[in-house]
Amino acid sequence: MAKLTKEDFISALKEMTILEVKELVDAMKEEFGVDPSAVAVAAPAAGAGAAAEDNAAKTVVLKDAGATKMQVIKLLKEITGLGLVEAKGLADNGGNVKENVPAKEAEEIKAQLEEAGATVELA
C-alpha cells in the first residue's frame, strides 16, 4: 500500500463533511487509543467556516427585468420552471426567483440574469 502524504491527507480532510471527520476521529481513537480530535478537527474547522459561508442558502431576487425583458422571461421560465404568464409576472413585478439555494448556484443564476439585462440581488 502506498504511503499517504501529509498533503494528501489534508486535501482529503478538506473534502469531508463534519460528520465524516467525526467518524474518522472516532476510528482513530479506536485503532490507536489516542484522541486526535484536537489536531484532526482543527484543520477542517478553519476551512469549514469558509465552506459553510460558500454553501449558505441565498435567495435570488429580481429587481428589474431591464430593456431585454423577453430574454429575461425566457430565462426565468428555464430557471424556475414557471409558465409563460407566471414568468412574465415575475419579470414585470420583480420578486424572488429562487429561494434557499446554495450560494454558488445563486451566483450562477444572478450572472445569467444580469447577462440577459436584468438587475438582480442576492439576499
The first five atom37 places (N, CA, C, CB, O) and aatype in JSON, in Angstrom:
{
  "aatype": [12, 0, 11, 10, 16, 11, 6, 3, 13, 9, 15, 0, 10, 11, 6, 12, 16, 9, 10, 6, 19, 11, 6, 10, 19, 3, 0, 12, 11, 6, 6, 13, 7, 19, 3, 14, 15, 0, 19, 0, 19, 0, 0, 14, 0, 0, 7, 0, 7, 0, 0, 0, 6, 3, 2, 0, 0, 11, 16, 19, 19, 10, 11, 3, 0, 7, 0, 16, 11, 12, 5, 19, 9, 11, 10, 10, 11, 6, 9, 16, 7, 10, 7, 10, 19, 6, 0, 11, 7, 10, 0, 3, 2, 7, 7, 2, 19, 11, 6, 2, 19, 14, 0, 11, 6, 0, 6, 6, 9, 11, 0, 5, 10, 6, 6, 0, 7, 0, 16, 19, 6, 10, 0],
  "atom_mask": [
    [1, 1, 1, 1, 1],
    [1, 1, 1, 1, 1],
    [1, 1, 1, 1, 1],
    [1, 1, 1, 1, 1],
    [1, 1, 1, 1, 1],
    [1, 1, 1, 1, 1],
    [1, 1, 1, 1, 1],
    [1, 1, 1, 1, 1],
    [1, 1, 1, 1, 1],
    [1, 1, 1, 1, 1],
    [1, 1, 1, 1, 1],
    [1, 1, 1, 1, 1],
    [1, 1, 1, 1, 1],
    [1, 1, 1, 1, 1],
    [1, 1, 1, 1, 1],
    [1, 1, 1, 1, 1],
    [1, 1, 1, 1, 1],
    [1, 1, 1, 1, 1],
    [1, 1, 1, 1, 1],
    [1, 1, 1, 1, 1],
    [1, 1, 1, 1, 1],
    [1, 1, 1, 1, 1],
    [1, 1, 1, 1, 1],
    [1, 1, 1, 1, 1],
    [1, 1, 1, 1, 1],
    [1, 1, 1, 1, 1],
    [1, 1, 1, 1, 1],
    [1, 1, 1, 1, 1],
    [1, 1, 1, 1, 1],
    [1, 1, 1, 1, 1],
    [1, 1, 1, 1, 1],
    [1, 1, 1, 1, 1],
    [1, 1, 1, 0, 1],
    [1, 1, 1, 1, 1],
    [1, 1, 1, 1, 1],
    [1, 1, 1, 1, 1],
    [1, 1, 1, 1, 1],
    [1, 1, 1, 1, 1],
    [1, 1, 1, 1, 1],
    [1, 1, 1, 1, 1],
    [1, 1, 1, 1, 1],
    [1, 1, 1, 1, 1],
    [1, 1, 1, 1, 1],
    [1, 1, 1, 1, 1],
    [1, 1, 1, 1, 1],
    [1, 1, 1, 1, 1],
    [1, 1, 1, 0, 1],
    [1, 1, 1, 1, 1],
    [1, 1, 1, 0, 1],
    [1, 1, 1, 1, 1],
    [1, 1, 1, 1, 1],
    [1, 1, 1, 1, 1],
    [1, 1, 1, 1, 1],
    [1, 1, 1, 1, 1],
    [1, 1, 1, 1, 1],
    [1, 1, 1, 1, 1],
    [1, 1, 1, 1, 1],
    [1, 1, 1, 1, 1],
    [1, 1, 1, 1, 1],
    [1, 1, 1, 1, 1],
    [1, 1, 1, 1, 1],
    [1, 1, 1, 1, 1],
    [1, 1, 1, 1, 1],
    [1, 1, 1, 1, 1],
    [1, 1, 1, 1, 1],
    [1, 1, 1, 0, 1],
    [1, 1, 1, 1, 1],
    [1, 1, 1, 1, 1],
    [1, 1, 1, 1, 1],
    [1, 1, 1, 1, 1],
    [1, 1, 1, 1, 1],
    [1, 1, 1, 1, 1],
    [1, 1, 1, 1, 1],
    [1, 1, 1, 1, 1],
    [1, 1, 1, 1, 1],
    [1, 1, 1, 1, 1],
    [1, 1, 1, 1, 1],
    [1, 1, 1, 1, 1],
    [1, 1, 1, 1, 1],
    [1, 1, 1, 1, 1],
    [1, 1, 1, 0, 1],
    [1, 1, 1, 1, 1],
    [1, 1, 1, 0, 1],
    [1, 1, 1, 1, 1],
    [1, 1, 1, 1, 1],
    [1, 1, 1, 1, 1],
    [1, 1, 1, 1, 1],
    [1, 1, 1, 1, 1],
    [1, 1, 1, 0, 1],
    [1, 1, 1, 1, 1],
    [1, 1, 1, 1, 1],
    [1, 1, 1, 1, 1],
    [1, 1, 1, 1, 1],
    [1, 1, 1, 0, 1],
    [1, 1, 1, 0, 1],
    [1, 1, 1, 1, 1],
    [1, 1, 1, 1, 1],
    [1, 1, 1, 1, 1],
    [1, 1, 1, 1, 1],
    [1, 1, 1, 1, 1],
    [1, 1, 1, 1, 1],
    [1, 1, 1, 1, 1],
    [1, 1, 1, 1, 1],
    [1, 1, 1, 1, 1],
    [1, 1, 1, 1, 1],
    [1, 1, 1, 1, 1],
    [1, 1, 1, 1, 1],
    [1, 1, 1, 1, 1],
    [1, 1, 1, 1, 1],
    [1, 1, 1, 1, 1],
    [1, 1, 1, 1, 1],
    [1, 1, 1, 1, 1],
    [1, 1, 1, 1, 1],
    [1, 1, 1, 1, 1],
    [1, 1, 1, 1, 1],
    [1, 1, 1, 1, 1],
    [1, 1, 1, 0, 1],
    [1, 1, 1, 1, 1],
    [1, 1, 1, 1, 1],
    [1, 1, 1, 1, 1],
    [1, 1, 1, 1, 1],
    [1, 1, 1, 1, 1],
    [1, 1, 1, 1, 1]
  ],
  "atom_positions": [
    [[0.84, -1.18, 0.0], [0.0, 0.0, 0.0], [0.89, 1.24, 0.0], [-0.96, 0.0, 1.22], [1.86, 1.32, 0.75]],
    [[0.55, 2.21, -0.85], [1.33, 3.44, -0.95], [1.12, 4.3, 0.29], [0.94, 4.24, -2.23], [0.02, 4.34, 0.86]],
    [[2.17, 4.97, 0.71], [2.11, 5.83, 1.88], [1.36, 7.12, 1.52], [3.53, 6.14, 2.41], [1.61, 7.73, 0.48]],
    [[0.45, 7.52, 2.4], [-0.33, 8.73, 2.21], [0.48, 9.92, 2.72], [-1.71, 8.63, 2.95], [0.93, 9.92, 3.87]],
    [[0.67, 10.92, 1.87], [1.44, 12.09, 2.29], [0.57, 13.0, 3.15], [1.99, 12.86, 1.07], [-0.65, 12.89, 3.14]],
    [[1.22, 13.89, 3.87], [0.51, 14.85, 4.7], [-0.41, 15.72, 3.84], [1.51, 15.73, 5.48], [-1.54, 16.01, 4.23]],
    [[0.07, 16.14, 2.68], [-0.72, 16.98, 1.79], [-1.97, 16.25, 1.28], [0.13, 17.44, 0.59], [-3.05, 16.83, 1.19]],
    [[-1.8, 14.96, 0.96], [-2.94, 14.15, 0.51], [-3.98, 14.01, 1.62], [-2.47, 12.76, 0.04], [-5.19, 14.1, 1.38]],
    [[-3.49, 13.79, 2.85], [-4.38, 13.62, 3.99], [-5.15, 14.91, 4.25], [-3.58, 13.22, 5.23], [-6.36, 14.87, 4.48]],
    [[-4.47, 16.04, 4.23], [-5.12, 17.33, 4.46], [-6.11, 17.63, 3.35], [-4.07, 18.46, 4.56], [-7.2, 18.14, 3.6]],
    [[-5.74, 17.32, 2.13], [-6.65, 17.53, 1.0], [-7.91, 16.69, 1.16], [-5.94, 17.18, -0.33], [-9.02, 17.16, 0.89]],
    [[-7.74, 15.46, 1.6], [-8.9, 14.58, 1.83], [-9.77, 15.12, 2.96], [-8.43, 13.15, 2.16], [-11.0, 15.07, 2.87]],
    [[-9.15, 15.65, 4.02], [-9.91, 16.22, 5.13], [-10.75, 17.41, 4.69], [-8.96, 16.64, 6.25], [-11.88, 17.58, 5.14]],
    [[-10.2, 18.23, 3.8], [-10.92, 19.42, 3.32], [-12.19, 19.05, 2.57], [-10.03, 20.26, 2.43], [-13.14, 19.83, 2.54]],
    [[-12.22, 17.88, 1.98], [-13.38, 17.44, 1.2], [-14.42, 16.72, 2.04], [-12.92, 16.53, 0.07], [-15.51, 16.41, 1.56]],
    [[-14.1, 16.44, 3.31], [-15.01, 15.7, 4.18], [-16.03, 16.63, 4.83], [-14.23, 14.95, 5.25], [-15.77, 17.82, 5.04]],
    [[-17.18, 16.06, 5.15], [-18.17, 16.77, 5.95], [-17.75, 16.66, 7.41], [-19.63, 16.2, 5.73], [-16.88, 15.87, 7.75]],
    [[-18.37, 17.46, 8.26], [-18.07, 17.41, 9.69], [-18.36, 16.01, 10.24], [-18.88, 18.48, 10.45], [-17.6, 15.5, 11.06]],
    [[-19.45, 15.41, 9.8], [-19.8, 14.06, 10.26], [-18.73, 13.05, 9.86], [-21.16, 13.63, 9.69], [-18.36, 12.19, 10.66]],
    [[-18.22, 13.15, 8.63], [-17.17, 12.24, 8.18], [-15.89, 12.43, 9.0], [-16.89, 12.45, 6.68], [-15.21, 11.45, 9.31]],
    [[-15.56, 13.67, 9.34], [-14.37, 13.93, 10.16], [-14.55, 13.33, 11.55], [-14.09, 15.46, 10.27], [-13.63, 12.74, 12.11]],
    [[-15.76, 13.49, 12.11], [-16.03, 12.92, 13.43], [-15.88, 11.4, 13.4], [-17.45, 13.3, 13.9], [-15.29, 10.81, 14.31]],
    [[-16.41, 10.77, 12.35], [-16.28, 9.32, 12.23], [-14.82, 8.91, 12.09], [-17.08, 8.81, 11.03], [-14.41, 7.88, 12.64]],
    [[-14.03, 9.7, 11.37], [-12.59, 9.44, 11.23], [-11.89, 9.54, 12.58], [-11.95, 10.41, 10.22], [-11.07, 8.7, 12.93]],
    [[-12.22, 10.58, 13.35], [-11.63, 10.76, 14.68], [-11.98, 9.59, 15.58], [-12.11, 12.09, 15.31], [-11.12, 9.07, 16.3]],
    [[-13.25, 9.17, 15.55], [-13.66, 8.03, 16.37], [-12.91, 6.76, 15.97], [-15.18, 7.81, 16.24], [-12.51, 5.98, 16.84]],
    [[-12.73, 6.56, 14.68], [-12.0, 5.38, 14.21], [-10.53, 5.44, 14.64], [-12.09, 5.27, 12.66], [-9.94, 4.41, 14.98]],
    [[-9.93, 6.63, 14.64], [-8.53, 6.78, 15.07], [-8.41, 6.51, 16.57], [-8.0, 8.2, 14.73], [-7.43, 5.91, 17.02]],
    [[-9.4, 6.96, 17.35], [-9.4, 6.69, 18.78], [-9.41, 5.19, 19.03], [-10.62, 7.36, 19.47], [-8.66, 4.67, 19.85]],
    [[-10.3, 4.5, 18.28], [-10.45, 3.06, 18.45], [-9.19, 2.32, 18.01], [-11.66, 2.56, 17.67], [-8.73, 1.42, 18.71]],
    [[-8.63, 2.69, 16.87], [-7.47, 2.0, 16.31], [-6.19, 2.23, 17.11], [-7.26, 2.44, 14.89], [-5.44, 1.29, 17.38]],
    [[-5.95, 3.49, 17.5], [-4.67, 3.83, 18.12], [-4.76, 4.13, 19.61], [-4.08, 5.01, 17.42], [-3.73, 4.26, 20.27]],
    [[-5.97, 4.25, 20.14], [-6.13, 4.54, 21.55], [-5.73, 5.97, 21.91], [0.0, 0.0, 0.0], [-5.43, 6.25, 23.06]],
    [[-5.73, 6.85, 20.94], [-5.35, 8.25, 21.18], [-6.51, 9.14, 20.7], [-4.0, 8.61, 20.43], [-7.27, 8.76, 19.81]],
    [[-6.62, 10.31, 21.3], [-7.66, 11.25, 20.88], [-7.06, 12.29, 19.94], [-8.32, 11.93, 22.11], [-6.46, 13.26, 20.41]],
    [[-7.22, 12.11, 18.63], [-6.63, 13.04, 17.67], [-7.52, 14.25, 17.4], [-6.34, 12.33, 16.38], [-7.2, 15.06, 16.53]],
    [[-8.63, 14.4, 18.11], [-9.6, 15.45, 17.79], [-9.01, 16.85, 17.87], [-10.78, 15.35, 18.71], [-9.41, 17.72, 17.1]],
    [[-8.09, 17.08, 18.78], [-7.51, 18.41, 18.89], [-6.73, 18.78, 17.62], [-6.59, 18.49, 20.1], [-6.68, 19.95, 17.24]],
    [[-6.14, 17.79, 16.98], [-5.36, 18.04, 15.77], [-6.22, 17.87, 14.52], [-4.16, 17.09, 15.71], [-6.21, 18.74, 13.65]],
    [[-6.96, 16.78, 14.43], [-7.71, 16.47, 13.2], [-8.88, 17.41, 12.97], [-8.23, 15.05, 13.26], [-9.19, 17.72, 11.82]],
    [[-9.52, 17.88, 14.01], [-10.68, 18.74, 13.84], [-10.27, 20.2, 13.65], [-11.61, 18.6, 15.03], [-11.02, 20.97, 13.06]],
    [[-9.11, 20.58, 14.12], [-8.67, 21.97, 14.0], [-8.47, 22.37, 12.54], [-7.39, 22.19, 14.77], [-8.83, 23.49, 12.16]],
    [[-7.91, 21.51, 11.72], [-7.68, 21.84, 10.31], [-8.97, 22.04, 9.54], [-6.85, 20.76, 9.65], [-9.11, 23.06, 8.86]],
    [[-9.93, 21.12, 9.6], [-11.17, 21.35, 8.88], [-11.99, 22.5, 9.44], [-11.99, 20.1, 8.89], [-12.73, 23.15, 8.7]],
    [[-11.86, 22.78, 10.74], [-12.64, 23.86, 11.32], [-12.31, 25.18, 10.65], [-12.39, 23.95, 12.82], [-13.2, 26.01, 10.44]],
    [[-11.05, 25.39, 10.32], [-10.66, 26.63, 9.65], [-11.3, 26.7, 8.27], [-9.14, 26.73, 9.54], [-11.78, 27.76, 7.86]],
    [[-11.3, 25.61, 7.55], [-11.9, 25.57, 6.22], [-13.41, 25.44, 6.27], [0.0, 0.0, 0.0], [-14.1, 25.8, 5.32]],
    [[-13.93, 24.93, 7.37], [-15.37, 24.71, 7.47], [-16.13, 26.02, 7.49], [-15.7, 23.91, 8.71], [-17.24, 26.09, 6.95]],
    [[-15.57, 27.06, 8.09], [-16.23, 28.36, 8.12], [-16.4, 28.91, 6.71], [0.0, 0.0, 0.0], [-17.46, 29.41, 6.37]],
    [[-15.36, 28.81, 5.91], [-15.42, 29.29, 4.53], [-16.38, 28.41, 3.73], [-14.02, 29.29, 3.88], [-17.15, 28.92, 2.91]],
    [[-16.33, 27.11, 3.96], [-17.22, 26.2, 3.23], [-18.67, 26.46, 3.61], [-16.85, 24.74, 3.5], [-19.55, 26.45, 2.75]],
    [[-18.93, 26.69, 4.9], [-20.29, 26.98, 5.33], [-20.78, 28.27, 4.71], [-20.38, 27.04, 6.86], [-21.94, 28.38, 4.32]],
    [[-19.9, 29.27, 4.63], [-20.28, 30.55, 4.02], [-20.56, 30.37, 2.54], [-19.17, 31.59, 4.24], [-21.49, 30.98, 2.01]],
    [[-19.75, 29.55, 1.86], [-19.96, 29.3, 0.44], [-21.26, 28.57, 0.17], [-18.8, 28.51, -0.13], [-21.87, 28.75, -0.88]],
    [[-21.69, 27.74, 1.12], [-22.89, 26.94, 0.93], [-24.12, 27.52, 1.62], [-22.65, 25.54, 1.43], [-25.17, 26.89, 1.64]],
    [[-23.99, 28.73, 2.18], [-25.12, 29.34, 2.85], [-26.26, 29.54, 1.86], [-24.72, 30.69, 3.49], [-26.03, 29.89, 0.7]],
    [[-27.46, 29.31, 2.33], [-28.62, 29.44, 1.45], [-28.85, 30.9, 1.1], [-29.88, 28.84, 2.12], [-28.8, 31.77, 1.97]],
    [[-29.1, 31.16, -0.15], [-29.34, 32.51, -0.66], [-30.68, 32.54, -1.38], [-28.19, 32.96, -1.61], [-31.19, 31.51, -1.81]],
    [[-31.22, 33.73, -1.5], [-32.42, 33.95, -2.29], [-32.05, 34.89, -3.43], [-33.58, 34.53, -1.42], [-31.47, 35.95, -3.2]],
    [[-32.4, 34.5, -4.65], [-32.14, 35.31, -5.83], [-33.37, 36.19, -6.04], [-31.84, 34.43, -7.1], [-34.48, 35.69, -6.22]],
    [[-33.17, 37.53, -6.0], [-34.28, 38.47, -6.1], [-34.12, 39.31, -7.36], [-34.34, 39.38, -4.84], [-33.11, 39.97, -7.56]],
    [[-35.14, 39.26, -8.21], [-35.16, 40.06, -9.43], [-35.69, 41.44, -9.08], [-36.04, 39.39, -10.53], [-36.82, 41.58, -8.59]],
    [[-34.9, 42.47, -9.32], [-35.3, 43.85, -9.06], [-35.91, 44.5, -10.29], [-34.1, 44.67, -8.58], [-36.91, 45.22, -10.19]],
    [[-35.32, 44.24, -11.47], [-35.8, 44.84, -12.71], [-35.4, 43.95, -13.87], [-35.24, 46.28, -12.9], [-34.27, 43.46, -13.93]],
    [[-36.33, 43.74, -14.81], [-36.06, 42.88, -15.95], [-35.19, 43.58, -16.99], [-37.36, 42.43, -16.59], [-34.56, 42.92, -17.82]],
    [[-35.14, 44.9, -16.97], [-34.31, 45.62, -17.93], [-34.97, 45.76, -19.29], [0.0, 0.0, 0.0], [-36.15, 45.45, -19.46]],
    [[-34.19, 46.23, -20.25], [-34.71, 46.53, -21.58], [-35.0, 45.27, -22.4], [-33.72, 47.4, -22.33], [-35.85, 45.29, -23.28]],
    [[-34.31, 44.19, -22.11], [-34.49, 42.95, -22.87], [-35.37, 41.99, -22.09], [-33.12, 42.29, -23.19], [-34.96, 40.87, -21.76]],
    [[-36.58, 42.44, -21.79], [-37.5, 41.69, -20.93], [-37.82, 40.3, -21.47], [-38.78, 42.46, -20.74], [-37.94, 39.35, -20.69]],
    [[-37.95, 40.16, -22.78], [-38.29, 38.85, -23.35], [-37.2, 37.81, -23.06], [-38.49, 38.96, -24.87], [-37.51, 36.66, -22.74]],
    [[-35.94, 38.22, -23.17], [-34.84, 37.29, -22.85], [-34.89, 36.9, -21.38], [-33.46, 37.92, -23.19], [-34.68, 35.74, -21.03]],
    [[-35.18, 37.87, -20.52], [-35.25, 37.59, -19.09], [-36.42, 36.65, -18.8], [-35.4, 38.91, -18.29], [-36.28, 35.74, -17.98]],
    [[-37.56, 36.86, -19.45], [-38.72, 35.98, -19.25], [-38.38, 34.56, -19.65], [-39.94, 36.49, -20.05], [-38.7, 33.62, -18.93]],
    [[-37.73, 34.39, -20.79], [-37.34, 33.04, -21.24], [-36.4, 32.4, -20.24], [-36.66, 33.11, -22.62], [-36.54, 31.21, -19.93]],
    [[-35.46, 33.17, -19.74], [-34.51, 32.65, -18.76], [-35.21, 32.31, -17.45], [-33.38, 33.68, -18.51], [-34.9, 31.29, -16.83]],
    [[-36.15, 33.14, -17.02], [-36.91, 32.85, -15.8], [-37.7, 31.55, -15.94], [-37.86, 34.01, -15.47], [-37.76, 30.76, -15.0]],
    [[-38.29, 31.33, -17.11], [-39.01, 30.07, -17.35], [-38.07, 28.89, -17.21], [-39.65, 30.07, -18.75], [-38.41, 27.88, -16.59]],
    [[-36.88, 29.03, -17.78], [-35.89, 27.94, -17.74], [-35.4, 27.68, -16.32], [-34.69, 28.28, -18.65], [-35.29, 26.52, -15.9]],
    [[-35.11, 28.73, -15.59], [-34.53, 28.61, -14.25], [-35.55, 28.09, -13.24], [-33.97, 29.96, -13.78], [-35.25, 27.22, -12.42]],
    [[-36.77, 28.63, -13.31], [-37.77, 28.34, -12.28], [-38.75, 27.24, -12.64], [-38.52, 29.57, -11.97], [-39.35, 26.62, -11.77]],
    [[-38.92, 27.0, -13.94], [-39.92, 26.03, -14.36], [-41.32, 26.63, -14.4], [0.0, 0.0, 0.0], [-42.31, 25.91, -14.56]],
    [[-41.41, 27.96, -14.25], [-42.71, 28.64, -14.31], [-43.25, 28.63, -15.73], [-42.59, 30.07, -13.79], [-42.5, 28.44, -16.69]],
    [[-44.55, 28.84, -15.85], [-45.16, 29.01, -17.16], [-44.9, 30.42, -17.67], [0.0, 0.0, 0.0], [-44.36, 31.26, -16.94]],
    [[-45.28, 30.67, -18.9], [-45.05, 31.97, -19.53], [-45.69, 33.11, -18.76], [-45.56, 31.95, -20.95], [-45.05, 34.14, -18.53]],
    [[-46.94, 32.95, -18.36], [-47.67, 34.02, -17.67], [-47.0, 34.33, -16.32], [-49.14, 33.62, -17.45], [-46.82, 35.49, -15.97]],
    [[-46.64, 33.27, -15.57], [-46.02, 33.47, -14.27], [-44.64, 34.11, -14.41], [-45.9, 32.13, -13.53], [-44.29, 35.0, -13.64]],
    [[-43.87, 33.67, -15.4], [-42.53, 34.23, -15.62], [-42.65, 35.7, -16.03], [-41.77, 33.43, -16.71], [-41.84, 36.52, -15.6]],
    [[-43.65, 36.04, -16.87], [-43.86, 37.43, -17.27], [-44.24, 38.27, -16.06], [-44.96, 37.53, -18.36], [-43.76, 39.4, -15.91]],
    [[-45.09, 37.74, -15.2], [-45.48, 38.44, -13.97], [-44.28, 38.72, -13.09], [0.0, 0.0, 0.0], [-44.17, 39.8, -12.52]],
    [[-43.39, 37.75, -12.97], [-42.18, 37.93, -12.17], [-41.27, 38.98, -12.8], [-41.42, 36.6, -12.04], [-40.68, 39.8, -12.1]],
    [[-41.17, 38.96, -14.13], [-40.35, 39.95, -14.83], [-40.94, 41.35, -14.68], [-40.22, 39.57, -16.32], [-40.21, 42.32, -14.52]],
    [[-42.26, 41.45, -14.74], [-42.92, 42.76, -14.63], [-42.85, 43.33, -13.22], [-44.36, 42.64, -15.05], [-42.6, 44.53, -13.04]],
    [[-43.06, 42.48, -12.22], [-43.19, 42.95, -10.85], [-41.95, 42.74, -9.99], [-44.33, 42.28, -10.2], [-41.84, 43.31, -8.9]],
    [[-41.0, 41.94, -10.46], [-39.84, 41.6, -9.64], [-40.23, 40.62, -8.55], [0.0, 0.0, 0.0], [-41.39, 40.23, -8.44]],
    [[-39.26, 40.23, -7.77], [-39.53, 39.31, -6.66], [-38.52, 38.18, -6.62], [0.0, 0.0, 0.0], [-37.52, 38.18, -7.34]],
    [[-38.8, 37.22, -5.76], [-37.89, 36.09, -5.56], [-37.93, 35.14, -6.75], [-38.24, 35.34, -4.26], [-38.99, 34.62, -7.11]],
    [[-36.76, 34.93, -7.34], [-36.65, 33.99, -8.45], [-36.5, 32.59, -7.9], [-35.45, 34.35, -9.37], [-37.22, 31.68, -8.3]],
    [[-35.57, 32.42, -6.97], [-35.36, 31.13, -6.29], [-34.98, 31.43, -4.85], [-34.24, 30.27, -7.01], [-34.24, 32.37, -4.57]],
    [[-35.49, 30.61, -3.95], [-35.2, 30.77, -2.53], [-34.41, 29.59, -1.99], [-36.5, 30.94, -1.74], [-34.54, 28.47, -2.47]],
    [[-33.58, 29.88, -0.99], [-32.82, 28.85, -0.28], [-31.99, 27.97, -1.21], [-33.75, 27.98, 0.52], [-32.04, 26.74, -1.13]],
    [[-31.23, 28.6, -2.1], [-30.33, 27.86, -2.98], [-28.9, 28.07, -2.5], [-30.49, 28.31, -4.47], [-28.6, 29.11, -1.91]],
    [[-28.01, 27.11, -2.74], [-26.61, 27.29, -2.35], [-26.03, 28.56, -2.99], [-25.78, 26.06, -2.74], [-26.43, 28.94, -4.09]],
    [[-25.1, 29.19, -2.29], [-24.52, 30.45, -2.74], [-23.95, 30.35, -4.14], [-23.45, 30.91, -1.78], [-24.11, 31.27, -4.95]],
    [[-23.28, 29.26, -4.44], [-22.67, 29.09, -5.75], [-23.74, 29.08, -6.85], [-21.85, 27.79, -5.8], [-23.58, 29.74, -7.88]],
    [[-24.82, 28.34, -6.63], [-25.91, 28.28, -7.6], [-26.57, 29.65, -7.73], [-26.95, 27.22, -7.19], [-26.92, 30.07, -8.84]],
    [[-26.74, 30.34, -6.6], [-27.35, 31.67, -6.62], [-26.51, 32.64, -7.45], [-27.53, 32.2, -5.19], [-27.05, 33.44, -8.21]],
    [[-25.19, 32.57, -7.28], [-24.3, 33.43, -8.07], [-24.41, 33.13, -9.56], [-22.85, 33.25, -7.6], [-24.38, 34.05, -10.38]],
    [[-24.53, 31.85, -9.91], [-24.67, 31.46, -11.32], [-25.97, 31.99, -11.91], [-24.61, 29.93, -11.46], [-25.99, 32.5, -13.03]],
    [[-27.06, 31.87, -11.15], [-28.35, 32.37, -11.62], [-28.29, 33.89, -11.78], [-29.49, 31.97, -10.64], [-28.77, 34.44, -12.77]],
    [[-27.71, 34.55, -10.8], [-27.57, 36.01, -10.86], [-26.79, 36.42, -12.1], [-26.87, 36.54, -9.6], [-27.2, 37.34, -12.81]],
    [[-25.69, 35.74, -12.37], [-24.87, 36.07, -13.54], [-25.65, 35.87, -14.84], [-23.6, 35.2, -13.56], [-25.55, 36.69, -15.75]],
    [[-26.42, 34.78, -14.93], [-27.22, 34.53, -16.13], [-28.25, 35.63, -16.35], [-27.92, 33.17, -16.03], [-28.4, 36.12, -17.47]],
    [[-28.94, 36.01, -15.3], [-29.97, 37.04, -15.42], [-29.36, 38.4, -15.74], [-30.79, 37.11, -14.14], [-29.92, 39.16, -16.53]],
    [[-28.24, 38.72, -15.11], [-27.58, 40.0, -15.39], [-27.07, 40.05, -16.83], [-26.43, 40.24, -14.41], [-27.1, 41.1, -17.47]],
    [[-26.59, 38.92, -17.32], [-26.13, 38.85, -18.71], [-27.29, 39.11, -19.67], [-25.49, 37.47, -19.0], [-27.09, 39.66, -20.75]],
    [[-28.49, 38.72, -19.26], [-29.68, 38.94, -20.09], [-30.21, 40.37, -19.94], [-30.77, 37.93, -19.74], [-31.14, 40.76, -20.65]],
    [[-29.63, 41.15, -19.02], [-30.02, 42.55, -18.88], [-30.81, 42.88, -17.62], [0.0, 0.0, 0.0], [-31.23, 44.02, -17.44]],
    [[-31.03, 41.91, -16.75], [-31.82, 42.14, -15.54], [-30.95, 42.69, -14.4], [-32.5, 40.83, -15.09], [-29.73, 42.56, -14.4]],
    [[-31.62, 43.3, -13.45], [-30.97, 43.75, -12.22], [-31.38, 42.75, -11.14], [-31.37, 45.25, -11.83], [-32.57, 42.52, -10.9]],
    [[-30.36, 42.14, -10.48], [-30.62, 41.05, -9.54], [-29.83, 41.28, -8.27], [-30.25, 39.69, -10.17], [-28.71, 41.81, -8.3]],
    [[-30.41, 40.89, -7.13], [-29.73, 40.93, -5.84], [-29.8, 39.55, -5.2], [-30.35, 42.01, -4.91], [-30.7, 38.76, -5.48]],
    [[-28.84, 39.28, -4.33], [-28.86, 38.05, -3.52], [-29.17, 38.44, -2.09], [-27.5, 37.28, -3.6], [-28.58, 39.37, -1.54]],
    [[-30.11, 37.73, -1.49], [-30.48, 38.02, -0.1], [-30.22, 36.79, 0.75], [-31.95, 38.45, 0.0], [-30.47, 36.82, 1.96]]
  ]
}
